[in-house]
Amino acid sequence: MAKRSGTNAKSRRTTPRGSAGSARRAIAVGRSLAGEVLRFRDQALRRRAAALRYAAPTIEARALSPRLIRAAGGHAGAVARAGVLVAEGDSWFDYPWHDVLRMLEDQHGYDVESVAHKGDSVESMAYGGQLEEFTRLIEKLLRQRVLPSAILLSAGGNDVAGDEFRVLINHVRSAHAGLNEQVVRGVIDERVFDAYVTILTGVTTVCRQRAGRPLPIIIHGYGHPVPDGRGVLGGWGPLPGPWLQPGFRDKGFNAPDACLEMAADLIDRFNVMLRRVTALTEFRHVRYVDVRDLLSNRTDYKTWWANELHPTKRGFEAVADRFAAAIAMNRQASASIRTRRAIRRSPSRKDI
């Protein structure tokens, strides 16, 4: 099987025209949608406050048994955890038995609150209902006096895989066989780019309004998949998948190396787009995580890939480790900023 590096890009690619204007429009849309959600939630919070007045709520005075707390992985004293994370996303955050969020909880000690749902596209997250669910979750945590350490976002795979994947490829006998440059540019560099900017703006706006400041956000690209026809547990019957090989076959591509290279090329384009998103000045608090070097598409790929789109347990562990490292880097950067501010505010020796 051919080897493929995540750093190679074809020379014909350039930054899409009008990307700055597109970003401005998407930011405006994101702020508008966040405003709608916040107004909706303001009404809901007023109803909640009224209900609590009539319900005369009482403070729970009954203490849990220390034995029960220890059985759940806690300590009888203070809450023991590395921090609280809030996640929004797709099946990389919502997969049976093993996913990124489960690994962050079980192997890194975080408590994770999630509105992620397998199968969701980044468009459905940006323009659908996940932002309202996210806002509700942030409010609930703040009522519990918890400020999340970071916001995690996993999105975009469902926008380019499955039925959507077919439209990205020209037939093998076409004069322009392979990935259709114009369609790929339209889907990734416009549609998905706009949706990412919109959802990141929406999340940032909600955090500013509810938490008083933007919270760190971590997004990720995907690894180079292997279009071998494997779905979830083989993809039999109602189980999802495969998502890539059927599209290649419909367009006459049967050579594994050619399919492998096109799939990797598409993912590279996706990752380049994410770097463009995080390079926007509005998203200095957004960190991009590249996982292409973690998930092999070589002869050992089944060690890392459970099927065409999802990693194995070992693969998810590797991705979660990188997320944990990114969260730690954010914490170190925040601590450094707080230290510098404290030094600036402290009186100098001349003033003492």
C-alpha positions in Angstrom: 0.0 0.0 0.0 1.3 3.4 -0.9 2.7 5.7 1.7 1.2 9.1 2.1 2.5 12.1 4.0 0.1 14.7 5.6 2.4 17.6 4.6 2.3 17.3 0.8 0.0 19.6 -1.1 -0.4 20.1 -4.8 1.1 23.3 -6.1 -2.0 24.3 -8.0 -3.8 25.2 -4.7 -4.1 28.7 -3.6 -6.0 30.6 -0.9 -9.6 30.8 -2.1 -10.6 34.1 -3.5 -12.8 36.2 -1.3 -12.0 34.2 1.8 -11.7 37.3 4.0 -15.1 38.6 2.8 -16.6 35.1 3.3 -15.2 34.9 6.8 -16.7 38.3 7.7 -20.1 37.2 6.4 -19.9 33.9 8.3 -18.9 35.8 11.5 -21.9 38.0 11.1 -24.2 35.0 10.7 -22.6 33.3 13.7 -23.2 36.4 15.9 -26.8 36.7 14.7 -27.6 33.0 15.4 -26.0 33.3 18.8 -28.1 36.3 19.5 -31.3 34.4 18.6 -30.2 31.5 20.9 -29.3 33.8 23.8 -32.7 35.6 23.5 -34.5 32.3 23.5 -32.5 31.1 26.5 -33.1 34.4 28.4 -36.8 33.7 28.1 -36.3 30.1 29.3 -34.2 31.3 32.3 -36.9 33.8 33.3 -39.5 30.9 33.2 -37.1 28.8 35.3 -36.7 31.6 37.8 -40.4 31.9 38.1 -40.9 28.1 38.5 -38.3 28.1 41.3 -40.0 30.8 43.1 -43.3 28.8 43.2 -41.6 25.5 43.8 -39.7 26.8 46.8 -36.6 24.6 46.1 -34.6 23.3 49.0 -30.9 22.7 49.2 -30.0 19.0 49.2 -28.7 18.4 52.7 -28.4 14.7 52.5 -24.7 13.7 52.0 -23.7 10.8 49.8 -21.9 7.9 51.4 -18.1 8.2 50.9 -18.2 4.6 49.7 -20.5 5.5 46.8 -18.3 8.5 45.9 -15.2 6.3 45.9 -17.0 3.7 43.8 -17.6 6.3 41.1 -13.9 7.3 41.0 -14.1 10.3 43.3 -12.9 11.3 46.8 -14.9 12.0 49.9 -13.5 15.5 50.1 -13.1 17.9 47.2 -14.1 17.0 43.7 -11.2 15.1 42.1 -10.9 15.8 38.4 -8.4 17.3 35.9 -11.1 19.8 34.8 -14.4 20.1 33.0 -14.7 20.0 29.2 -17.7 20.8 27.1 -17.9 19.1 23.7 -19.9 19.6 20.5 -19.5 17.4 17.5 -19.9 14.2 15.6 -19.1 10.5 15.9 -15.5 11.0 16.9 -17.1 12.3 20.1 -20.0 9.9 20.1 -19.0 6.4 19.2 -19.9 3.1 20.8 -17.5 2.0 23.6 -14.5 4.1 22.5 -14.2 7.7 21.4 -12.2 10.8 22.2 -14.4 12.0 25.0 -14.4 8.6 26.8 -10.6 8.5 26.6 -10.3 12.0 28.0 -12.5 11.0 31.0 -11.1 7.6 31.7 -7.4 8.1 30.9 -6.9 11.8 31.6 -9.3 12.5 34.5 -11.5 15.1 32.9 -15.3 15.3 33.4 -16.8 15.9 29.9 -20.3 17.3 29.2 -21.3 16.8 25.6 -24.0 17.7 23.1 -22.2 15.7 20.3 -24.3 13.4 18.2 -23.0 10.9 15.7 -23.9 11.6 12.1 -24.2 15.4 12.5 -22.6 17.6 9.9 -20.8 20.8 10.6 -23.7 22.6 8.8 -26.3 21.1 11.1 -24.1 22.2 14.1 -23.7 25.7 12.8 -27.3 26.3 11.6 -29.3 23.7 13.6 -29.9 23.0 17.3 -26.6 22.2 18.8 -25.8 25.8 19.7 -28.9 26.0 21.9 -28.0 22.7 23.5 -24.5 24.0 24.1 -25.8 27.2 25.6 -28.1 25.3 28.0 -25.2 23.2 29.1 -22.9 26.2 29.7 -25.7 27.8 31.8 -26.1 24.6 33.8 -22.4 24.4 34.6 -22.2 28.0 35.6 -25.1 27.5 38.0 -23.0 24.7 39.6 -20.1 27.3 39.8 -18.1 25.4 37.2 -16.2 27.2 34.4 -15.1 24.7 31.7 -11.4 24.3 31.0 -12.0 24.2 27.3 -14.6 23.7 24.5 -14.0 20.8 22.1 -15.4 20.7 18.6 -15.3 17.8 16.2 -17.0 18.4 12.8 -16.8 18.1 9.1 -16.4 14.4 8.4 -20.0 13.9 7.6 -19.9 16.8 5.2 -17.5 15.1 2.8 -18.2 11.4 3.4 -21.1 9.0 2.4 -23.4 10.3 -0.2 -21.7 13.6 -0.2 -18.4 11.9 -1.2 -19.6 10.9 -4.6 -20.1 14.4 -5.9 -16.5 15.2 -5.1 -15.1 12.7 -7.6 -15.0 12.8 -11.4 -15.4 9.4 -13.2 -12.2 7.5 -13.9 -12.8 7.9 -17.7 -13.4 11.6 -17.4 -11.0 14.0 -19.0 -10.5 15.3 -15.5 -10.5 12.0 -13.6 -10.1 12.1 -9.8 -11.2 14.8 -7.3 -13.2 17.6 -8.9 -11.2 20.7 -8.0 -14.1 23.1 -8.3 -16.5 21.0 -6.3 -13.9 20.2 -3.6 -13.1 23.9 -3.3 -16.8 24.8 -3.1 -17.5 22.2 -0.4 -14.4 22.5 1.8 -13.1 26.0 1.2 -16.6 27.6 1.1 -19.4 25.5 2.6 -17.5 23.8 5.4 -15.2 26.9 6.0 -18.3 29.1 6.4 -20.0 26.6 8.7 -16.9 26.4 10.9 -16.5 30.1 11.2 -20.2 30.4 12.0 -20.2 27.8 14.7 -17.0 29.0 16.3 -18.4 32.6 16.3 -21.6 31.3 17.9 -19.8 29.4 20.6 -17.5 32.3 21.3 -20.4 34.8 21.5 -22.3 32.6 23.9 -19.2 32.2 26.1 -18.6 36.0 26.1 -22.2 36.6 27.2 -22.5 33.8 29.7 -19.0 33.3 31.1 -17.8 36.8 30.6 -14.9 35.9 28.3 -14.1 33.6 25.4 -13.2 30.1 26.6 -10.4 28.1 24.9 -11.7 26.1 21.9 -9.9 23.1 20.4 -10.8 21.7 17.0 -9.2 18.9 15.0 -8.7 17.6 11.5 -9.1 13.9 10.6 -6.5 11.3 9.7 -5.9 9.8 6.3 -8.5 7.0 5.9 -8.3 3.8 4.0 -11.3 3.2 1.6 -11.4 -0.6 2.1 -15.2 -0.9 2.3 -15.4 -1.5 6.1 -18.3 0.1 8.0 -19.2 -0.1 11.7 -18.8 -3.8 12.6 -18.4 -4.5 8.9 -21.3 -2.2 7.8 -23.8 -5.0 7.5 -27.5 -4.4 7.5 -28.6 -1.2 9.2 -25.1 -0.5 10.6 -23.5 2.7 9.2 -20.9 2.6 6.4 -18.9 2.1 4.3 -18.6 5.8 3.3 -15.8 6.0 0.8 -15.4 2.8 -1.3 -18.9 2.9 -2.8 -18.3 6.4 -4.1 -15.0 5.3 -5.7 -16.6 2.2 -7.3 -19.5 4.3 -8.7 -16.9 6.4 -10.4 -15.0 3.5 -11.8 -12.0 3.6 -9.4 -10.8 0.2 -8.3 -7.1 0.6 -7.8 -6.4 0.8 -4.0 -3.4 3.1 -4.3 -5.3 5.6 -6.4 -8.2 5.6 -4.0 -5.9 5.9 -1.0 -4.1 8.9 -2.5 -7.4 10.7 -3.4 -8.8 10.1 0.1 -5.6 11.5 1.7 -5.6 14.4 -0.7 -9.1 15.3 0.4 -8.2 15.1 4.1 -5.2 17.3 3.5 -7.5 19.9 1.9 -9.7 19.7 5.0 -6.8 20.3 7.4 -5.5 23.2 5.3 -8.9 24.8 5.6 -8.9 24.4 9.4 -5.6 26.2 9.6 -7.1 29.1 7.6 -10.0 29.2 10.1 -7.7 29.3 13.2 -5.5 32.0 11.5 -8.4 34.5 11.6 -7.8 37.2 14.2 -11.2 36.6 15.8 -10.1 33.1 16.8 -6.9 33.6 18.7 -8.5 31.4 21.5 -9.0 28.5 19.0 -6.3 25.8 18.8 -6.1 23.4 15.9 -5.0 19.8 16.5 -3.5 17.8 13.6 -3.9 14.0 14.0 -2.7 12.9 10.5 0.6 11.5 11.8 -1.2 9.5 14.5 -3.4 7.3 12.4 -1.4 5.2 9.8 -2.9 4.5 6.4 0.0 2.0 5.6 0.0 -1.8 5.9 -0.6 -1.6 9.7 -3.7 0.6 9.3 -6.1 -1.8 10.9 -4.3 -1.2 14.2 -5.4 2.4 14.0 -8.6 2.4 11.9 -11.7 0.3 13.0 -13.4 1.2 9.7 -13.2 3.8 6.9 -14.0 6.8 9.2 -13.4 5.8 12.8 -10.2 4.9 14.8 -9.8 1.8 16.9 -9.5 2.1 20.6 -5.7 2.5 20.2 -6.4 5.2 17.6 -8.8 7.1 19.8 -6.3 6.9 22.6 -3.7 8.6 20.5 -6.1 11.3 19.4 -7.2 11.9 23.0 -3.6 12.1 24.2 -3.0 14.9 21.6 -6.2 16.7 22.8 -5.0 16.4 26.4 -1.6 17.9 25.4 -3.4 20.8 23.7 -5.5 21.5 26.7 -2.4 21.5 28.9 -0.7 24.0 26.5 -3.7 26.3 26.8 -3.6 26.1 30.6 0.2 26.9 30.6 -0.4 29.9 28.2 -3.3 31.2 30.5 -1.1 30.8 33.6 1.7 32.7 31.9 -0.7 35.5 30.9 -2.0 35.8 34.5 1.5 35.9 35.8 2.5 38.7 33.5 -0.6 40.7 34.4 0.1 40.2 38.1 3.7 41.5 37.6 2.5 44.6 35.7 0.0 45.4 38.5 2.4 44.8 41.4 4.2 47.9 42.7 7.8 48.3 41.6 10.7 48.5 44.0 10.9 52.2 43.4 7.3 52.6 44.7 8.0 50.7 47.9 
